[in-house]
Amino acid sequence: MSSIYNPEADIIAEIERQEMEARKLRKRREQATNENDKRVLGKLLKETEDNIKALRSRLP
């Protein structure tokens, strides 16, 4: 049985992984009590969301 390489499947899998990470970051930010922690988690969340947007732009 042969399989055909599909680069779009890899991109979709990475988007899904990044979306799960974004959900975790949102939850951690909501539960954070320290303002500095909230700021850092917010920055990480923004970077993750930007990565998701960039990956989606690579899909046809």
C-alpha positions in Angstrom: 0.0 0.0 0.0 1.5 3.3 -1.0 0.7 6.6 0.7 0.9 10.0 -0.9 2.6 12.8 0.9 0.2 15.6 1.6 1.8 18.8 2.9 -1.6 20.3 3.6 -2.3 17.6 6.2 0.9 18.6 8.0 -0.1 22.2 8.1 -3.6 21.3 9.3 -2.2 19.1 12.1 0.1 21.9 13.2 -2.8 24.4 13.2 -4.8 22.0 15.4 -1.8 21.6 17.8 -1.4 25.4 18.0 -5.1 25.8 18.6 -4.9 23.4 21.6 -2.0 25.3 22.9 -3.9 28.6 22.6 -6.8 27.2 24.6 -4.4 26.1 27.3 -2.8 29.6 27.4 -6.2 31.3 27.6 -7.2 29.1 30.5 -3.9 29.7 32.3 -4.2 33.5 31.7 -7.7 33.5 33.2 -6.5 31.7 36.3 -3.4 33.8 36.8 -3.4 36.0 39.8 -0.2 37.9 39.1 -0.4 40.8 36.6 3.1 40.0 35.3 2.0 36.4 34.6 -1.1 37.6 32.8 1.0 39.9 30.7 3.5 37.1 29.7 0.7 34.6 29.0 -1.1 37.2 26.9 2.1 37.7 24.9 2.5 34.0 24.4 -1.2 33.7 23.3 -0.8 36.5 20.8 2.3 34.8 19.3 0.4 31.5 19.1 -2.6 33.2 17.4 -0.2 34.9 14.9 1.4 31.5 14.1 -2.1 30.0 13.5 -2.9 32.9 11.1 0.3 32.4 9.3 -0.3 28.7 8.9 -3.8 29.2 7.7 -2.5 31.6 5.0 -0.4 28.8 3.6 -3.4 26.7 2.9 -5.1 27.0 -0.5 
